[in-house]
Amino acid sequence: MKARLGSTLDRGATLVEYALAIALVVVVSIGAIGYLTDETAEEIDDRSRRTGAPDVDQVPTSLPVADPGDEIPPDAEDGDTPGYTGEVRVSTPETCWEATAAEDNGNPHEWTAQMTFTVSEQSPAGAGIQGAEVRVAVRLATGKNDAGPESWEWEPDKEGDIIVVTDASGYVSITRTDLKGNGNAQVYSVEFEVVSITGAGLTYSPSEPLTARITKSSSQECA
């Protein structure tokens, strides 16, 4: 009888120990689950606040700095595409004159002289050069109504040189308007001389100056 009672007490103690152990495991598990739940909630909340913003942990602390010795290509500075550079070629000029006013006897009294040509690359099939600045010197021949060309006096135009810029095809038109005289001295002829053609990287050095002379009533009339 005593032996059975002792065995029963031992089993009871063992069950109590098991129960305490299980309770301890449950308590620890509940605490761990609560801790993990809190951490997960905080992380989710933090990420939701930072949505759309850069991750500060991944932002570099410094940006790369260009070496001062690095050269910047010209294209990167102004975005322009390099054009033709070198010697330019000028086509044979075309000239004409046009009456803009007439005297009572029908002879031209006020007139206009014009010279046109194209500035292009040196090769025979070279493309026209846009934006070249052309400077042309002007000389005027004046004389009396009853005198011939041998008596004309050539003088530089008091209005100075004519400066024009070539268009997209390299074409340029030089025009001197309001050609007339004072009293009996009339302007009978005009001489154009191309002094310079300039532009970025362009050179103009003809073996002989390009000149053209337009004489009223004897040169070709403008169309």
C-alpha positions in Angstrom: 0.0 0.0 0.0 2.8 2.4 0.9 4.6 1.4 -2.3 1.5 2.3 -4.4 1.1 5.6 -2.6 4.8 6.5 -3.2 4.5 5.6 -6.9 1.4 7.8 -7.3 3.1 10.8 -5.6 6.1 10.4 -8.0 3.9 10.4 -11.0 2.1 13.5 -9.7 5.3 15.4 -9.2 6.4 14.4 -12.7 3.2 15.7 -14.2 3.6 19.0 -12.4 7.1 19.4 -13.7 5.8 18.7 -17.2 3.1 21.2 -16.8 5.5 23.9 -15.5 7.9 23.2 -18.4 5.1 23.5 -21.0 3.8 26.7 -19.4 7.3 28.2 -19.5 7.6 27.3 -23.2 4.3 28.8 -23.9 5.2 32.0 -22.1 8.5 32.3 -23.9 6.8 31.6 -27.2 4.2 34.3 -26.7 6.8 36.8 -25.7 8.9 36.0 -28.8 5.9 36.2 -31.1 4.9 39.6 -29.6 8.4 40.9 -30.1 8.6 39.7 -33.7 5.1 41.2 -34.4 6.2 44.6 -33.0 9.4 44.6 -35.0 7.6 43.7 -38.2 4.9 46.4 -37.7 7.6 49.0 -37.1 9.5 48.0 -40.2 6.4 48.0 -42.4 5.4 51.4 -41.0 8.9 52.8 -41.6 8.9 51.5 -45.2 5.5 53.0 -45.9 6.7 56.4 -44.8 9.7 56.2 -47.1 7.8 55.0 -50.2 8.9 57.1 -53.2 11.9 58.6 -51.4 15.4 57.4 -52.1 16.9 54.8 -49.7 19.3 56.9 -47.6 21.3 53.9 -46.9 22.1 53.6 -50.6 22.7 57.2 -51.4 26.5 57.8 -52.0 28.1 60.2 -49.6 30.0 61.9 -52.5 29.6 62.4 -56.2 32.4 61.8 -58.8 34.3 65.0 -59.6 35.7 65.5 -63.1 39.4 65.8 -63.4 40.3 69.4 -64.0 42.7 68.2 -66.7 40.0 66.6 -68.7 39.3 68.5 -71.9 35.7 69.3 -72.9 35.0 68.6 -76.6 33.9 71.7 -78.5 30.6 70.0 -79.4 29.8 69.5 -75.7 30.3 73.2 -75.0 28.0 74.8 -77.6 26.3 72.0 -79.4 27.3 73.2 -82.8 28.3 70.8 -85.5 31.8 71.7 -86.9 31.5 73.1 -90.5 33.9 73.3 -93.4 37.3 74.9 -92.7 39.9 75.8 -95.2 40.2 77.8 -98.4 37.0 78.9 -100.0 36.1 79.2 -103.7 34.1 81.9 -105.4 32.1 81.3 -108.5 32.3 83.6 -111.5 30.2 86.6 -110.6 27.1 87.7 -112.5 26.4 91.4 -112.9 23.5 93.5 -114.0 22.1 97.0 -113.7 18.5 98.3 -113.4 17.1 101.8 -113.9 15.0 103.0 -111.0 14.2 106.5 -112.2 14.4 108.3 -115.6 14.9 111.8 -116.9 12.4 113.5 -119.2 14.2 112.3 -122.3 13.9 108.6 -121.1 17.6 108.1 -120.3 18.2 106.4 -116.9 19.0 109.0 -114.2 18.9 106.8 -111.1 20.0 103.2 -111.2 21.1 100.1 -109.3 24.2 97.9 -109.8 24.2 94.3 -108.7 26.8 91.5 -108.5 26.0 87.9 -107.4 28.1 84.8 -106.8 28.4 81.7 -104.6 31.0 80.9 -101.9 31.7 77.2 -101.6 34.2 74.6 -100.6 37.5 74.5 -102.5 36.7 71.3 -104.5 35.0 71.8 -107.8 31.9 70.0 -106.5 32.1 71.6 -103.1 29.0 72.6 -101.2 28.0 76.2 -100.6 29.1 77.7 -97.4 26.5 79.3 -95.2 27.2 82.2 -92.9 30.4 83.5 -94.5 30.9 87.3 -94.2 31.7 88.9 -97.5 33.2 92.4 -97.6 33.2 94.3 -100.9 34.9 97.6 -101.7 33.0 99.9 -104.1 34.4 102.5 -106.5 32.3 104.9 -108.6 33.0 106.4 -112.0 31.5 109.9 -112.5 31.6 112.1 -115.6 29.8 114.8 -117.5 26.9 114.1 -119.8 28.9 115.0 -122.9 32.1 113.2 -122.0 33.1 109.6 -122.7 34.5 106.9 -120.4 38.1 108.3 -120.9 37.1 111.3 -118.9 35.5 109.4 -116.0 36.9 109.9 -112.6 37.1 106.8 -110.3 36.7 107.4 -106.6 35.9 105.2 -103.6 32.3 105.1 -102.7 31.6 107.5 -99.8 29.1 105.1 -98.4 31.9 102.7 -97.6 32.3 98.9 -98.1 29.3 96.6 -98.5 29.2 93.7 -96.1 26.8 90.8 -96.6 26.5 87.2 -95.3 26.0 84.1 -97.5 22.7 82.2 -97.3 22.2 78.5 -96.8 23.5 77.7 -100.3 26.4 80.0 -100.1 24.8 82.6 -102.4 25.4 86.3 -101.9 24.0 89.4 -103.7 26.0 92.7 -103.6 23.8 95.7 -104.5 24.5 99.4 -104.7 21.4 101.5 -105.1 20.5 105.1 -105.7 23.3 105.7 -108.2 23.0 109.2 -109.6 25.0 112.4 -109.8 25.3 115.9 -108.6 24.6 118.5 -111.3 26.2 117.5 -114.6 28.4 114.8 -112.9 26.6 111.5 -113.2 27.6 108.0 -112.0 28.1 106.0 -115.1 29.9 102.9 -113.8 30.4 100.9 -110.6 33.3 98.6 -109.7 33.0 95.9 -107.0 36.0 94.2 -105.5 35.8 91.3 -103.0 38.1 92.4 -100.2 37.7 89.5 -97.8 35.6 86.4 -97.0 35.7 85.5 -93.3 34.2 82.9 -91.1 35.2 80.2 -88.5 38.1 78.4 -90.0 37.7 80.0 -93.5 40.4 81.5 -95.6 40.2 83.5 -98.8 43.5 84.2 -100.6 42.9 84.5 -104.4 45.9 84.9 -106.7 44.2 88.0 -108.1 41.4 90.2 -106.6 37.9 89.4 -107.7 36.5 92.5 -109.4 33.5 93.2 -111.5 32.5 96.4 -113.3 28.9 97.4 -114.2 28.3 100.3 -116.6 24.9 101.9 -117.0 23.2 101.3 -120.3 26.0 99.0 -121.6 26.0 96.1 -119.1 23.3 93.5 -118.9 20.0 94.6 -117.4 18.7 92.8 -114.4 15.8 90.4 -115.2 
